[in-house]
């Protein structure tokens, strides 16, 4: 367990860049009419991108078998951005909820009209482009240590806390020293005034 690493994820990116996000007020037409959608872990990510097309769901680490009821396959029903981000090249990205279904789900009496959804980053300015060069590569994984709960944190987080803890200890000693000095001064004055 002491050799596990914490990898940078979409949640890390979203937390670090939250002050740069804004409400998306544009159109989803380009994404909804595209022949395929390229979904990214975060804008400019250097990680593998997934490509969603309306004939299938294609991408690394995705294993969806061919549709037994229809050739139509993956169908995007809706896209809605939680928030947006504009990169330095002027491209507008959205952290979107993509609602989708499979045509087999629609035709199957067992599954009915079931839909599913996923959250991902999509370049809303150019939703089909999988060749956008990486401009925000993931930082190297860091070692993790338990933080006292079921979650884990990187050693870098604890390294940042150490100076704060030392400062608090120094302040505590300074306050205690000041109290001791005041008590001694008060006693000396009382003894001098009482004689």
ChimeraX attribute file (.defattr): number of C-alpha atoms within 10 A of each C-alpha:
attribute: neighborCount
match mode: 1-to-1
recipient: residues
	/A:1	6
	/A:2	8
	/A:3	7
	/A:4	11
	/A:5	16
	/A:6	15
	/A:7	14
	/A:8	14
	/A:9	14
	/A:10	17
	/A:11	11
	/A:12	13
	/A:13	16
	/A:14	15
	/A:15	9
	/A:16	10
	/A:17	11
	/A:18	13
	/A:19	9
	/A:20	12
	/A:21	16
	/A:22	13
	/A:23	11
	/A:24	19
	/A:25	9
	/A:26	11
	/A:27	11
	/A:28	17
	/A:29	10
	/A:30	14
	/A:31	21
	/A:32	17
	/A:33	11
	/A:34	15
	/A:35	13
	/A:36	21
	/A:37	25
	/A:38	23
	/A:39	25
	/A:40	23
	/A:41	20
	/A:42	25
	/A:43	27
	/A:44	18
	/A:45	20
	/A:46	16
	/A:47	14
	/A:48	13
	/A:49	18
	/A:50	19
	/A:51	20
	/A:52	20
	/A:53	19
	/A:54	20
	/A:55	18
	/A:56	19
	/A:57	20
	/A:58	17
	/A:59	15
	/A:60	9
	/A:61	8
	/A:62	9
	/A:63	9
	/A:64	12
	/A:65	9
	/A:66	13
	/A:67	16
	/A:68	9
	/A:69	14
	/A:70	14
	/A:71	14
	/A:72	15
	/A:73	22
	/A:74	21
	/A:75	19
	/A:76	22
	/A:77	14
	/A:78	14
	/A:79	21
	/A:80	15
	/A:81	21
	/A:82	14
	/A:83	17
	/A:84	22
	/A:85	23
	/A:86	17
	/A:87	13
	/A:88	8
	/A:89	6
	/A:90	9
	/A:91	13
	/A:92	19
	/A:93	25
	/A:94	26
	/A:95	27
	/A:96	23
	/A:97	17
	/A:98	20
	/A:99	16
	/A:100	18
	/A:101	18
	/A:102	25
	/A:103	21
	/A:104	20
	/A:105	19
	/A:106	16
	/A:107	13
	/A:108	12
	/A:109	9
	/A:110	9
	/A:111	11
	/A:112	11
	/A:113	14
	/A:114	14
	/A:115	15
	/A:116	11
	/A:117	15
	/A:118	10
	/A:119	17
	/A:120	19
	/A:121	26
	/A:122	28
	/A:123	28
	/A:124	27
	/A:125	18
	/A:126	17
	/A:127	23
	/A:128	21
	/A:129	14
	/A:130	17
	/A:131	8
	/A:132	13
	/A:133	9
	/A:134	12
	/A:135	12
	/A:136	13
	/A:137	13
	/A:138	18
	/A:139	9
	/A:140	10
	/A:141	12
	/A:142	15
	/A:143	15
	/A:144	20
	/A:145	20
	/A:146	12
	/A:147	13
	/A:148	8
	/A:149	7
	/A:150	6
	/A:151	8
	/A:152	12
	/A:153	17
	/A:154	17
	/A:155	17
	/A:156	12
	/A:157	12
	/A:158	13
	/A:159	10
	/A:160	10
	/A:161	12
	/A:162	11
	/A:163	11
	/A:164	11
	/A:165	11
	/A:166	11
	/A:167	11
	/A:168	12
	/A:169	12
	/A:170	12
	/A:171	12
	/A:172	12
	/A:173	11
	/A:174	12
	/A:175	12
	/A:176	11
	/A:177	12
	/A:178	11
	/A:179	12
	/A:180	12
	/A:181	12
	/A:182	11
	/A:183	12
	/A:184	11
	/A:185	12
	/A:186	12
	/A:187	12
	/A:188	12
	/A:189	11
	/A:190	11
	/A:191	10
	/A:192	9
	/A:193	8
	/A:194	7
	/A:195	5
